[in-house]
Amino acid sequence: MNHRLSLATLLTLSLLTPTLAWAVPVRSLQSEQDYGQIISKRQVVDQLLGEAKRIFDSPARVSDAGFTAKMPSNVELISTRLLEAYQLEPYRTDLLVSAANAQIYNGKIDRAIALFEQALVAAPDDVDLLSYLAVWQRFKGNPDNANKYLAQLKERNPGREADLQHIFAIIDKVVETPLKERAGRDQDKSGRRAIVTLGYALNPDGSMSDILLGRLDTTRALAKADPKSLIIVSGGVPQNRQTEGKQMADWLVSKGISRSRIIEENYATSTVENALYSAWVLARHQIESATLVSSASHVRRGQTLLEIACWQTGPANIRIDSVSYPDKPISNLAKVEKGELLGIYRDALRTYGMWSYRSPPLLER
């Protein structure tokens, strides 16, 4: 017997059968498209994000004593790929956030704010979006707009709003403190103390640059003036099988500093990681006061990030100051330039834990 029912029979049965409440068809919120087209669109998005990741991983950099970043042209290409992907998948607010942070890296703050605001329309309660808008409106010098977003943030997440206020206080304090080339005579030498020296990119043959040697000269003077202090040398980008941390430690030993005082941190690949990894060392040794050493054009960013890292992970109530190697005349750096301040704000958020790029496979803190 043929158990198959013809289409005409099925239609007849459907007309004779009473409609049940639970059988009423529900229209899906998903747009009705051919499945093959969806697969094709997904493949295009994956390709765009893969290209963005390859561009991001390119070794091309802009680097000086105070700032290291992706090539501006590369960052623009990253943003373009992310926005092209967003056009295909407009529910992906993560793509807008990633594209906005790419614009931050290029110093295009107004463009970034516009993208964050576009994302906020789709996700008006998003804590990170409100945070980004509060931060970058403050950076732009728009306190009314910044306070508007802070107020919304406080309603949704009072803890995050309080955290941002604390980060702002750290930034303001560091920025307003005059740079110094040597520790003052009244430097506090009570309790457990440490010197934290930040690395700088090695030459291709693994040797140290003049900038890094200058930071080490400053470190040696501090170490000799305070022989009980621990010394942390931080930097892990390898060149010719050498790391900054290892080279720095060997140089200090060659200049008469006991190796027993030195801790090599050989993993950090950025100022953010310098701060995070150094904070863990400081917490492990229960350090009560620390002096950060870096180039004058970089030291304010380094100190800000180290203070944020220690605030989050400990050691609790640590006192942190900084001493600069004058890669540029201190008098020329008395006022914080916009580019330096941008780096401080941007990396403060990264150290706090907010991811800049959050669109797999492009994931970067």
N, C-alpha and C positions, 0 to 999 in steps of 0.2 A: 504494500500500500504506500502511496506517495503521501508523506506527512508534510510536505512543503505547502504553504499557503501562498496563493497568488497575491500580488500587490492589491488587486481589486477586492479580494476577500478580506484582507487586513483592513482596508479602508472601510468596508461595510461593517465589520465587527466593531471598529472604533466608533462608528456613528451610533450603533445600537447599544454600546456599553455605557452606563452612566459614568459621568465624570466624578472621580473621587477627589476630595480636597488635597490629599497628599500627592495626587498624580498630576496636579496642575504644573505645567512646565514653568521653571524659573529661569529668567533670562540672566545669563552670566554677566558679571561685570567685566570679564575679560573680552577684549575686542575679538570679534569673530573673523579670524584670518586663516588662510590655508596653512596647515602645519609645516609644509615644506618651506614656506616663506619665513616662518618663525625660526626654523633651524638656520636658514640662510642669514637672517638678520643677526642671530646669535653669533654665527661664525664671523660676520663682519665686525661686530663689537669686540669679540675676542682678539681679532687681528689688530684692531685699532689700539686696544689696551696693551697688547704684546709689543706693538711698535713704540708706544709711550714708555714702556718699561725698558726697552733696548736703548732708547734715547737717554732715559734717565741714568742708565748704567754706563753710559759712555764716559771714558776717562777724562774727557775735555773739561777743564775747570778754569775759573778765574780765581786767582789766589794772590793775596798779599799778606802782610803781617797781621792784619786785623780781620780779614774776611776771606773765606774760601767758599765758592759756590759753583753751581752748574753754569755753563755758558748761557748768557741771556738768550741767544738764538735757540739753543736746545730747549730751554724752559718754555719758550713760546711754542715750539713744536709739540711739546708735551701737553700744554694747555689746549692746543688746537685738536689733537687726537682725542683728548678727553671730552671736549665739547661736541666733536663729531659723533662720538659714541652716545653722548646724551641725547642728541637729536633722534637717534634710533631707539633709545630706551629712556623716554622722558620721565619715568618713575624713579630713575636712579639718581637721587639727590647726592649720593656719594661722589658721583662724577662731577657735579657742580662744585662740591667742597674741594675736591682734589684740584680742579681747574683753578679755583679761586686761590688756593695756596700756591699754585705755580705762579700766579700773577703777583702774589706777595713776594716771592723770591726775586721777581724782576722789578720790584719796586712800584708796581702799578696798583696802588692801594685802592684808588677809586674803582677800577675795574673789578678788583677782588670783592670790594664791598657790594657792588651791584650783583655779582654772582651769589654771594652769601644771601643777599636779600631775595633773590630769585628762588633760592632753595628754601628760604624761610616761608615763602608763600605756600609751598607744598607741605612743609613740616613746621608749623608755627610754634610748636612746643619743644622743638629740638634744643636741648641744653647747649650742645656744642656750637650750633649756629648763633644762638644768642650770645654765647661767650665770644666767638670770633668778632661779631659785630660790635660788641662793647669794647673789646680790646682795640680794634683798628679804628673805630671812631675816636677813641681816646688818643691813639697815636696821631691821628690827623689833627688833633686839637679841637675836636667838636664835643665838648663836655656834655651838652644837652642831649645829643644823640646817644652818647655813651651811657649816660645815666638812664635814659629811656630803656635801653636794652638791659642794663643792670637791674632795673626795677622789675622788668618782666622775668628776668632770670631768678631774682630773689623769690618771686611768687612760686616758681616751679621747682627751684632747687636752691634753698638758702645756703647750703654748704658750698656749692660751686661759686655763688656770688661772693661769699666770704673769702674763698680761696683767691679769686681774682683781685679782690681788694688787697689781700696780703701780698700778692705778686706785684701789684702796682706800687705798694709801699716799699718793697725791696728795690724795684727799679729806680724809683725816685731818690731813695737814699744813696744808692751807688752812683747814680748820674750826678748828683749834687756834691759828692765828696771829691775834693781836689785830688788829682793824681800825684803820686810821690815816687821818687826814684830810689829811695832808701828808707829803711825802717827808722822811726823816730826814737830818740833816746828814752822817751817815756813808754816805749813799747812794753805791753804787759808780758812778763815772763813767768807768770804763775801758772800752775796746773800743767796738764799734758799739752804739748805744743807740736805743731807740724808746719812744714813748708811744702806747698803744693806747686810744682812747676809744670806748666803746660808745654807740650811738645810743639814742634813745627815741622812741616814736610821735609824729609831727608832729600838730599840730592840723589839722582839716579844711581850713583855708585855706592850709596849707603852712607856717605859722609854727611856731616851736619852743616847747615847753612850758617851764615854770619848771624842771622837773626836768632837762631837757636843757641848759638854760642854766647850771644849777648845775654839771653835769658839765664843761661847757666852761670855766667860770671856774676850776675846779680844774685843767683841762688847761693853760690859759693860764699859771697860776702855775708849773706844772711846766716848761713850755716855756721860760719866761723864766729859770728857775733853771738850766736845762741847755740852752743855746742850740745845742748840736751834735746834739741828739737828733732823730730822725725822728718825725713825728707821723702816726699812722694813725687816721682817723675812719671808723667802720664803721656802716652802716645804709642799707638800700635799700628800705624800704616807702614808696611814693610817696603824696603827698597834694598835690592841686592842682598837679601836674607838678613837684613838688619831692621830693628824697630827703633823708633825714637826713644822709647823707655830704656832699652838696653844701652844704646849709645850715650844717652844722658848719664846713666848710672856709671858707666865705665869712665866717662870724662871726669865726673866728680871725684871718683876714686883716684884717678891719676893726678888730681890736684890736692890730694891729701885728706879727702873726706872719707871717714870710715864706712865701708860697705854695710856694716851692721845697722847703720842709721837709715839706709836707703831702701825704699820699696819701689820696685819696678811695676808699673801698670802698663802692660804691653798689648792692650786690646782696643783702646779707644781709637775711633776713626774720625771723630768730630769733637767740637767743643762741648756739645751736649753729652757725649759719652765720657769725655774727660771729667765732667762734673759728676755724672752718675757713678762712675767707677771710683773716682777719688772719694766721694762721699761714703761709699761702702768701706773703704780703707780707714777713713777717719772714724767711722762708727765702730769698726772692729777694734781699733786701738783706743777708743774712748777719748778722743782728742777734744780738748776744751777750747783751744784757740788755734787758728790757722792763718797763715799768710800766703796768699796766692801770688805767684810770679808769672807774668807774661809780658808781651810787648805792650807799650803804652796805648797803641791803637786797638788793642784787643782785650786789655785787662778788665775793663768795665763789664764787658760781656761775660768773660770768664768768671768774675766774682759774682755777678748776678745769678748765673746758672748754678754755681757751687752753693750759694746760699739757698736757692730754691730746692736743690737736691738734698741738702742737709736738713732743711725744714721738713721734707717729706720722709726721709729715711733715717734721720739722725746723723751725727750725734745731736741730741736735743740741746738747745741753748748755746750751741757753739758760737764763738766770736770769730768773725772772718774779716780780715782787711787785705790789702793788696799792695804790692810794690811793682813798679814798672821798669822794664828795660826800655830806654828811650829810642825806639826805632824811628821815631819822629820827634822833633822838639816838643817837650811837654807843653810849652806855651802855645803851640799851634793846636793842641788838643784840649785846651782848657774848656772849650764849649763842645758839647757832643754834637757831631754832625748828624744829619738826618739818616744817612746810610748806616752809620754805626748804631743809632737808636733803633732803626728797623731791625737790624740783626739781633739786638737785645730783646726786643718784644717777640720776634718770631721764635727765637730759640728758647725764650722763657716758657712759651707754650709747649714746645716740644719736650723740654725738661720736665715740665709739669705732667706730661703724659698725653697731650692731645696730638693725634696723628695728623701729619700734613697731607699725606696721600693715603687714601683708604679705599682704593678701587683695585681689587686683585686683578692681575698679579703685581700691580704697582702699590706696594704697601711700604710706607716709610714714616717713621716717627718725626 
